[in-house]
Amino acid sequence: MSIQVVRVEANDVAKILDLDEAHFSDLKSVDIAPGKLTKSIAALANADGGELYIGIDEVDKTKRLREWRGFPGVEEANGHVQAFDGLFPLGQDFSYEFLQAPDIALGLVLHVTIQKTRTVMRASDGKVYVRRGAQSIPYTLPEDLDRLSRNKGITSFESQTVQAPIDSVANSETIIGFMLAVTPSAEPLPWLTKQLLIHQGKPTVAALLLFSDEPQAALPKRSAIKIYRYKTAESQGTRESLAFDPITVEGCLYDQIRASVQRTSDIIEQVRVLGPQGLEPITYPHVTLHEIITNAVLHRDYGIADDVHVRVFDNRVEVESPGRLPAHITEMNILDERFARNGSIVRLINKFPDPPNKDVGEGLNTAFSAMKKLKLRDPIIRQADNSVIVEIRHQKLGTPEELIMEWLESHDEITNKRVRDLTGIGSENEVKRIFYRLAEAKQIERVPGKGGGSAAWRNYTGGVEPVDIPPVSDEGTGLF
């Protein structure tokens, strides 16, 4: 295998030496045995991918002092390359290159780029490792390995059988209504068996979720949707900010999705936020809520004993779906790549009249497009340890400068806190910089007599002395 040698500049060397050893990156010395390094590669492949640099010495861990000490030449790295290539062959998931510093005497650092793989990867000791933070955690318990297989899309909990009466799916109101509307010439039990929803006389998880009138009786704490209303814009809701007891939506998935979208919409209609024109209702496209909740229900990991959570805040809606992103799907490619964790559920719910997943595989793209049409910011997708959270924010697509000037069209003044509320910017100092830029452009001026914590800005009149622009540090709290 021929590996390319890439020359890097001094600033690139400095960046590599200063890298955080974290969830997506690891740095190792050339002295570490190849077998131990395969743990790092396997762990990154089994998690979300990342990069491994081999040829970096840790001089002082507490001060994060490191030195570039690579392989003297390509041949000296053959043992490592052969060990890696046998387990992690060069191709779509793994790529290798040598990095050469400006001072060639420093040697070659072997740079391994690892993608999130579709299969479970094992290190040279035969064990499975998963990257969590800066550690490669061994997975030895059957339940951990089973969860990893589900995360990879190799197995799905939907095909597991459940100790529940056959009549709960073969003689339910849901299946009878479905059969009359979709396959009027078929009988429920033979049809369910043909669809592999009945196995050895037991219904599968998919069968219960789709066709039982009350799947929660057989699948408690893992098949409902909970809706919360928090009267706050803080990052976390608390018991004190909870407007009412959480609403629990149960029933078959088809009914759950419809009911949850409607309940969430009803709650959102009651929310008012302060905007440029005063108190305004929060408006989200109905299709965005529908598609994101549908996606959370259909693609969650039903092997995790938790419900789907919909949280309505003053400035956003969060939809949390149990289970990490499956197979090769990441936060970066989720709008372009396709993978159904629960293939049977996705396929069969699409047979219902007016199915919730009309455009199979296009739901999130539809949600994003609807937000753009209302000139709202794109939803944010982030992955937690054992769930995926989609955040729909009530933030206009305009720049902070545009939002400030829009506010001042109908208000006498604006403060730093108000800008942060309007834009979602978390840093007081970042808002300061925006104020200063607008002041320098003679768009706004500081309100006379207001300083410190009460400082405010207004439209430019020319009657106030120009603001001296001081340097603004990223540190500190700032005064306005």
Secondary structure, DSSP 8 states (H G I E B T S, - for coil): ----EEE--HHHHHHHHT---BTTEEEE-TTS-HHHHHHHHHHHHHTT-EEEEESEEEEETTTTEEEE--BSSSGGGHHHHHHHHHHS-SSSSEEEEEEE-SSGGG-EEEEEEE---SS--B-TTS-EEEEETTEEEEE-SHHHHHHHHHHHTSS-GGG-B-S--THHHHSSHHHHHHHHHH-TTS-HHHHHHHTT-EETTEEBHHHHHHH-S-GGGTSTTSS-EEEEEBS--SSS--TTTB-S--EEE-S-HHHHHHHHHHHHHHHHHT-EEEETTEEEE----HHHHHHHHHHHHHSS-TTSS--EEEEE-SSEEEEEEES---TT--TTTTTT----TTHHHHHHHTTSSS-TTSSTT-HHHHHHHHHHHTTB---EEEE-SSEEEEEEE--BSS-HHHHHHHHHTTSS-B-HHHHHHHH----HHHHHHHHHHHHHTTSEEE-TT--GGG--EEE--S-S---------SSS----
